[in-house]
């Protein structure tokens, strides 16, 4: 739900969730929703309103049967998906998304569902900021592989479909590659299963899609390596 803070009319977003897990948070064992834990660990708290790549968590309330999350609502803004639907293909600077992904991994958080629908594009300045939303599919980063995938099936990593398991960082790299594919050609549909069947082709206009987003996670570039790619260093910015 969209709303405004009564004290200063600050734009907020309100959502409710039902699942709880026990985690150590700020040195204390607390019964907190996973999204609260994740957003707190990536510094999406009240002090980070505006500068934070993830939308900031302002407050949360335990109502016994549900938990209400009160989050920053960037305004004006539009989802990257909606922006692409209205504007068509764009050569978007994904450096901010990549930086956010690296920051989340450094903080021990694996978002798990990076896609255009989960990215907000702030449109109130000449240098729009990209904000990450929806940590509902997130996990804590771990060295062991994962066997259950909660993200969007179309962007599941190939190794999940072929081997039944996957790891955090290579999956984020794969999802960033799928995102870039959509950003460079908004009319094209991307699906990992279709890609594995050889039905996804990169035409000359998609030459910036990194070749090292391999279907083999052991040969896939790391987040830090992608950050140094020429296609990422020489991008243009969105002009809403």
URRAFEN-V377484 format. One record per residue. N is the residue number from 1. RES is the residue in one small letter. PSI is psi in radians with two decimals (999 if undefined). BURIAL is 1 if it has 16 or more other C-alpha atoms within 10 Angstrom, else 0. Layout:
N&RES&PSI&BURIAL ; N&RES&PSI&BURIAL
This chain:
1&x&2.56&0 ; 2&x&2.54&0 ; 3&x&-3.03&0 ; 4&x&2.48&0 ; 5&x&2.26&0 ; 6&x&-0.55&0 ; 7&x&-0.57&0 ; 8&x&0.18&0 ; 9&x&0.45&0 ; 10&x&2.35&0 ; 11&x&2.26&1 ; 12&x&2.80&1 ; 13&x&2.38&1 ; 14&x&2.23&1 ; 15&x&2.77&0 ; 16&x&2.51&1 ; 17&x&2.89&0 ; 18&x&-0.30&0 ; 19&x&2.44&0 ; 20&x&2.57&0 ; 21&x&2.56&0 ; 22&x&2.22&0 ; 23&x&2.77&0 ; 24&x&2.08&0 ; 25&x&2.12&0 ; 26&x&0.65&0 ; 27&x&0.03&0 ; 28&x&2.54&0 ; 29&x&2.07&0 ; 30&x&2.59&0 ; 31&x&1.77&0 ; 32&x&2.60&1 ; 33&x&2.59&1 ; 34&x&-0.72&1 ; 35&x&-0.62&1 ; 36&x&-0.79&1 ; 37&x&-0.85&1 ; 38&x&-0.82&1 ; 39&x&-0.56&1 ; 40&x&-0.73&1 ; 41&x&-0.53&1 ; 42&x&0.31&1 ; 43&x&0.63&1 ; 44&x&0.80&1 ; 45&x&-3.09&1 ; 46&x&-0.61&1 ; 47&x&-0.24&0 ; 48&x&0.26&1 ; 49&x&2.24&1 ; 50&x&-1.18&1 ; 51&x&-0.40&0 ; 52&x&2.43&1 ; 53&x&-0.84&1 ; 54&x&2.62&1 ; 55&x&2.57&1 ; 56&x&2.38&1 ; 57&x&2.07&1 ; 58&x&-0.67&1 ; 59&x&2.87&0 ; 60&x&2.66&1 ; 61&x&2.22&0 ; 62&x&1.95&0 ; 63&x&0.44&0 ; 64&x&-1.05&0 ; 65&x&-0.31&0 ; 66&x&2.91&0 ; 67&x&2.32&1 ; 68&x&2.25&1 ; 69&x&2.26&1 ; 70&x&2.01&1 ; 71&x&2.76&1 ; 72&x&2.43&1 ; 73&x&1.67&1 ; 74&x&2.36&1 ; 75&x&2.26&0 ; 76&x&2.66&0 ; 77&x&2.92&1 ; 78&x&2.59&1 ; 79&x&2.59&1 ; 80&x&-0.60&1 ; 81&x&-0.84&1 ; 82&x&-0.66&0 ; 83&x&-0.75&1 ; 84&x&-0.62&1 ; 85&x&-0.62&0 ; 86&x&-0.52&0 ; 87&x&-0.19&0 ; 88&x&-2.87&0 ; 89&x&2.56&1 ; 90&x&2.55&1 ; 91&x&1.44&1 ; 92&x&2.54&1 ; 93&x&1.81&1 ; 94&x&0.14&1 ; 95&x&-0.63&1 ; 96&x&-0.66&0 ; 97&x&-0.75&1 ; 98&x&-0.77&1 ; 99&x&-0.71&0 ; 100&x&-0.73&1 ; 101&x&-0.73&1 ; 102&x&-0.74&1 ; 103&x&-0.76&0 ; 104&x&-0.74&1 ; 105&x&-0.69&1 ; 106&x&-0.61&0 ; 107&x&0.01&1 ; 108&x&0.33&1 ; 109&x&2.26&1 ; 110&x&1.92&1 ; 111&x&-0.85&1 ; 112&x&-0.14&1 ; 113&x&0.89&1 ; 114&x&2.06&1 ; 115&x&2.95&1 ; 116&x&-0.59&1 ; 117&x&-0.43&1 ; 118&x&0.33&0 ; 119&x&2.28&1 ; 120&x&2.41&1 ; 121&x&1.97&1 ; 122&x&2.27&1 ; 123&x&0.26&1 ; 124&x&0.14&0 ; 125&x&2.94&0 ; 126&x&-0.28&0 ; 127&x&1.39&0 ; 128&x&2.43&1 ; 129&x&2.54&1 ; 130&x&2.20&1 ; 131&x&2.40&1 ; 132&x&2.34&1 ; 133&x&3.00&1 ; 134&x&1.51&1 ; 135&x&0.31&1 ; 136&x&-0.37&1 ; 137&x&0.15&1 ; 138&x&2.83&1 ; 139&x&2.84&1 ; 140&x&2.40&1 ; 141&x&2.35&1 ; 142&x&2.73&0 ; 143&x&-0.54&0 ; 144&x&2.68&0 ; 145&x&2.76&0 ; 146&x&2.65&0 ; 147&x&-0.24&0 ; 148&x&2.25&0 ; 149&x&2.17&1 ; 150&x&-0.10&0 ; 151&x&-2.99&1 ; 152&x&2.18&0 ; 153&x&-0.56&0 ; 154&x&-0.41&0 ; 155&x&0.33&1 ; 156&x&2.54&1 ; 157&x&2.56&1 ; 158&x&-0.64&1 ; 159&x&-0.44&1 ; 160&x&-0.71&1 ; 161&x&-0.54&0 ; 162&x&-0.54&0 ; 163&x&-0.20&0 ; 164&x&0.26&0 ; 165&x&2.86&1 ; 166&x&2.90&1 ; 167&x&2.83&1 ; 168&x&-1.06&1 ; 169&x&-0.83&1 ; 170&x&-0.55&1 ; 171&x&-0.72&1 ; 172&x&-0.70&1 ; 173&x&-0.78&1 ; 174&x&-0.77&1 ; 175&x&-0.59&1 ; 176&x&-0.66&1 ; 177&x&-0.74&1 ; 178&x&-0.68&1 ; 179&x&-0.78&1 ; 180&x&-0.69&1 ; 181&x&-0.80&1 ; 182&x&-0.63&1 ; 183&x&-0.52&1 ; 184&x&-0.34&1 ; 185&x&1.51&1 ; 186&x&-0.35&1 ; 187&x&-0.28&0 ; 188&x&2.46&0 ; 189&x&2.36&0 ; 190&x&2.36&1 ; 191&x&2.31&1 ; 192&x&-0.73&1 ; 193&x&-0.68&1 ; 194&x&-0.62&0 ; 195&x&-0.76&0 ; 196&x&-0.44&0 ; 197&x&0.01&0 ; 198&x&0.36&0 ; 199&x&0.03&0 ; 200&x&2.09&0 ; 201&x&2.45&0 ; 202&x&1.89&0 ; 203&x&-3.11&0 ; 204&x&-0.48&0 ; 205&x&-0.23&0 ; 206&x&0.40&1 ; 207&x&-0.27&0 ; 208&x&-0.23&1 ; 209&x&2.16&1 ; 210&x&2.23&1 ; 211&x&-0.39&0 ; 212&x&0.23&1 ; 213&x&1.25&1 ; 214&x&2.68&1 ; 215&x&-0.29&1 ; 216&x&1.98&0 ; 217&x&-0.46&1 ; 218&x&-0.33&0 ; 219&x&-0.03&0 ; 220&x&2.54&1 ; 221&x&2.70&1 ; 222&x&2.91&1 ; 223&x&-0.71&1 ; 224&x&-0.65&0 ; 225&x&-0.71&0 ; 226&x&-0.61&1 ; 227&x&-0.42&1 ; 228&x&0.01&0 ; 229&x&2.48&0 ; 230&x&-0.64&0 ; 231&x&-0.38&0 ; 232&x&-0.44&1 ; 233&x&-0.37&0 ; 234&x&0.83&0 ; 235&x&2.77&0 ; 236&x&2.82&0 ; 237&x&2.65&0 ; 238&x&2.43&0 ; 239&x&1.68&0 ; 240&x&999&0
